[in-house]
Amino acid sequence: MLPYKVVGTGCEQGYLEFVHNSTTLAYIQYHKNIWNTFSDDSIIQYMTEQIDNNCDSQQEKERMWRKIHNTFIRSTAGYCVASYVLGLGDRHPDNIMINTVEGNLFHIDFGHFLGNVKKKFGYTRERDPFVLTKEMVAFINFDINDKISSFNDDKSPRARAPAEMSLDDFQRIQEESINQEISGDYFGDTPSGMKMTPSFILFEKLC
């Protein structure tokens, strides 16, 4: 969670800490067009744009995706619990913000709390105990491994890192190597004169 400092200096006045690199959920929803508000993947789209613009290398993009996604999940869970316990009201998209560099989701404007929610013409406008929107759920459930694997243009097993190689690829290469070793086959000599057995080929493909 990302608490920010607030210092009261008088009646209805004070100072608020400025949180850098942050934007409201409302802006994320409609920054492209008003129809994007109805999209479930608005946070995913916006984070993709930010990471692509701020990161040069694929390794840096992978690191940012993992950090932002993990931080977003933890901070969202924390604020769901906190807003439920404190009975926060007035939780519209302009009062929920996301740090686009660190991934923190955080709430602002605590003028309505402990069940003091907003009403209109005598009707309670807010009935949910806390806010967990479809965009938040979509980003929490977003499979970043698929996103990270898409950074590689070449999808062949030789070009993929060991952690990204599927179990089927690994088993297939392993079975091919075992069968060829049993038959006594090998694929020539290395510059040092060592026989390039299928096991050597398997090691090369994994590394």
C-alpha positions as CSV (number, residue, x, y, z in Angstrom):
1,M,0.0,0.0,0.0
2,L,1.1,3.6,-0.7
3,P,0.2,5.9,2.2
4,Y,0.8,9.6,1.4
5,K,1.4,12.4,4.0
6,V,-1.3,14.8,4.9
7,V,-0.7,17.8,7.2
8,G,-3.7,19.9,8.4
9,T,-3.0,23.6,9.0
10,G,-6.5,24.9,9.8
11,C,-10.1,24.5,9.1
12,E,-10.6,22.9,5.7
13,Q,-7.0,23.6,4.7
14,G,-3.7,21.8,4.8
15,Y,-1.0,20.2,2.7
16,L,-1.1,16.9,0.7
17,E,2.0,15.0,-0.4
18,F,2.3,14.9,-4.2
19,V,2.5,11.3,-5.6
20,H,4.6,11.2,-8.7
21,N,3.9,9.1,-11.8
22,S,0.3,8.5,-10.9
23,T,-3.0,8.9,-12.7
24,T,-6.7,8.3,-11.9
25,L,-8.6,5.2,-12.9
26,A,-11.1,7.6,-14.7
27,Y,-8.3,8.9,-16.9
28,I,-7.1,5.4,-17.7
29,Q,-10.7,4.5,-18.7
30,Y,-11.4,7.3,-21.1
31,H,-8.0,8.7,-22.2
32,K,-8.3,7.1,-25.6
33,N,-12.1,7.7,-26.1
34,I,-15.2,7.6,-24.1
35,W,-16.1,4.1,-25.3
36,N,-13.0,2.7,-23.8
37,T,-14.7,3.2,-20.4
38,F,-16.7,0.1,-21.1
39,S,-13.6,-2.0,-21.9
40,D,-12.5,-4.6,-19.3
41,D,-8.8,-4.3,-20.3
42,S,-8.3,-0.6,-20.0
43,I,-5.7,-0.9,-17.3
44,I,-3.9,-3.6,-19.3
45,Q,-3.9,-1.3,-22.4
46,Y,-2.6,1.7,-20.4
47,M,0.1,-0.2,-18.6
48,T,1.3,-1.7,-21.9
49,E,1.6,1.8,-23.3
50,Q,3.5,3.0,-20.3
51,I,5.9,0.1,-20.1
52,D,6.6,0.2,-23.9
53,N,7.3,4.0,-23.7
54,N,9.5,3.8,-20.6
55,C,11.5,0.7,-21.2
56,D,14.1,0.2,-23.9
57,S,15.2,-3.4,-23.6
58,Q,13.1,-6.5,-23.4
59,Q,14.7,-7.5,-20.1
60,E,13.7,-4.2,-18.6
61,K,10.1,-4.6,-19.9
62,E,9.9,-8.1,-18.3
63,R,11.2,-6.7,-15.0
64,M,8.7,-3.9,-15.0
65,W,5.8,-6.1,-15.9
66,R,6.5,-8.5,-13.0
67,K,7.1,-5.6,-10.5
68,I,4.0,-3.6,-11.5
69,H,1.7,-6.7,-11.7
70,N,2.8,-8.0,-8.3
71,T,2.6,-4.6,-6.6
72,F,-0.9,-3.9,-8.1
73,I,-2.3,-7.2,-6.8
74,R,-1.0,-6.6,-3.3
75,S,-2.0,-2.9,-3.1
76,T,-5.5,-3.6,-4.5
77,A,-6.0,-6.3,-1.9
78,G,-4.8,-4.0,0.9
79,Y,-7.1,-1.1,-0.1
80,C,-10.1,-3.4,-0.5
81,V,-9.7,-4.5,3.1
82,A,-8.9,-1.0,4.3
83,S,-11.8,0.7,2.5
84,Y,-14.2,-2.0,3.8
85,V,-13.0,-1.6,7.4
86,L,-13.1,2.2,7.3
87,G,-16.4,2.3,5.5
88,L,-15.1,4.6,2.8
89,G,-17.6,6.3,0.5
90,D,-17.5,8.4,-2.6
91,R,-15.3,5.8,-4.3
92,H,-15.7,6.9,-8.0
93,P,-12.9,6.4,-10.6
94,D,-11.5,9.9,-10.0
95,N,-10.8,9.0,-6.3
96,I,-8.8,5.9,-7.2
97,M,-5.3,6.2,-8.6
98,I,-2.5,4.0,-9.9
99,N,1.2,4.6,-9.9
100,T,2.2,3.7,-13.4
101,V,5.9,3.1,-12.5
102,E,5.6,1.1,-9.3
103,G,2.2,-0.4,-9.8
104,N,0.6,0.8,-6.6
105,L,-3.2,1.3,-6.5
106,F,-4.3,3.8,-3.9
107,H,-7.3,5.8,-2.8
108,I,-7.6,9.6,-2.3
109,D,-10.3,11.9,-1.0
110,F,-11.5,10.5,2.3
111,G,-14.3,13.0,2.9
112,H,-16.8,10.2,3.3
113,F,-16.0,7.4,5.7
114,L,-17.4,5.2,8.5
115,G,-20.5,4.6,6.6
116,N,-21.1,8.3,5.7
117,V,-21.8,7.7,2.1
118,K,-23.2,10.0,-0.5
119,K,-26.9,10.2,-1.2
120,K,-29.0,11.6,-4.0
121,F,-32.7,12.5,-3.5
122,G,-32.8,10.3,-0.4
123,Y,-31.3,7.3,-2.1
124,T,-27.9,5.9,-1.1
125,R,-25.7,6.1,-4.2
126,E,-23.2,3.6,-2.9
127,R,-24.2,0.1,-1.8
128,D,-21.0,-1.9,-2.3
129,P,-18.8,-2.5,0.8
130,F,-15.7,-1.8,-1.3
131,V,-14.7,-1.1,-4.9
132,L,-13.2,-3.8,-7.1
133,T,-14.0,-3.0,-10.7
134,K,-13.9,-5.2,-13.8
135,E,-10.7,-3.5,-15.0
136,M,-8.9,-4.3,-11.7
137,V,-10.0,-7.9,-11.8
138,A,-8.9,-8.2,-15.5
139,F,-5.4,-6.9,-14.6
140,I,-5.1,-9.1,-11.6
141,N,-6.0,-12.2,-13.7
142,F,-3.8,-11.0,-16.6
143,D,-1.2,-13.7,-17.5
144,I,2.0,-11.7,-17.7
145,N,3.9,-14.8,-18.8
146,D,2.1,-14.7,-22.1
147,K,3.0,-11.0,-22.4
148,I,6.6,-11.6,-21.6
149,S,6.9,-14.5,-24.0
150,S,5.6,-12.3,-26.8
151,F,8.7,-10.1,-26.5
152,N,10.6,-12.8,-28.4
153,D,10.1,-12.7,-32.1
154,D,11.5,-16.2,-32.7
155,K,9.3,-18.7,-31.0
156,S,11.5,-21.7,-31.7
157,P,12.7,-23.7,-28.7
158,R,16.4,-22.8,-29.4
159,A,15.6,-19.1,-29.2
160,R,13.5,-19.3,-26.0
161,A,15.0,-19.1,-22.5
162,P,14.8,-22.3,-20.3
163,A,12.1,-20.8,-18.1
164,E,9.9,-20.0,-21.2
165,M,10.3,-23.4,-22.8
166,S,7.2,-25.4,-22.5
167,L,7.1,-28.8,-20.9
168,D,6.1,-30.4,-24.2
169,D,9.1,-28.9,-25.9
170,F,11.4,-30.1,-23.2
171,Q,10.0,-33.7,-23.2
172,R,10.1,-33.9,-27.0
173,I,13.8,-32.8,-27.1
174,Q,14.7,-35.1,-24.3
175,E,13.0,-38.1,-25.9
176,E,14.7,-37.5,-29.2
177,S,18.1,-37.3,-27.5
178,I,17.5,-40.5,-25.5
179,N,16.4,-42.4,-28.6
180,Q,19.4,-41.2,-30.7
181,E,21.9,-42.1,-27.9
182,I,20.4,-45.6,-27.7
183,S,21.0,-46.0,-31.4
184,G,24.6,-44.8,-31.0
185,D,24.1,-41.8,-33.3
186,Y,26.0,-38.6,-32.9
187,F,26.1,-35.3,-34.9
188,G,29.8,-34.9,-35.6
189,D,32.7,-33.4,-33.6
190,T,33.1,-30.1,-31.8
191,P,36.1,-27.9,-32.5
192,S,37.9,-29.5,-29.5
193,G,37.3,-33.0,-31.0
194,M,34.6,-34.0,-28.5
195,K,31.7,-36.0,-30.0
196,M,28.5,-33.9,-30.3
197,T,26.1,-36.5,-28.8
198,P,22.3,-35.8,-28.6
199,S,22.8,-34.9,-24.9
200,F,25.2,-32.2,-26.0
201,I,22.5,-31.0,-28.5
202,L,19.9,-31.0,-25.7
203,F,22.2,-28.9,-23.5
204,E,22.8,-26.5,-26.3
205,K,19.0,-26.1,-27.0
206,L,18.3,-25.4,-23.3
207,C,21.1,-22.8,-23.0
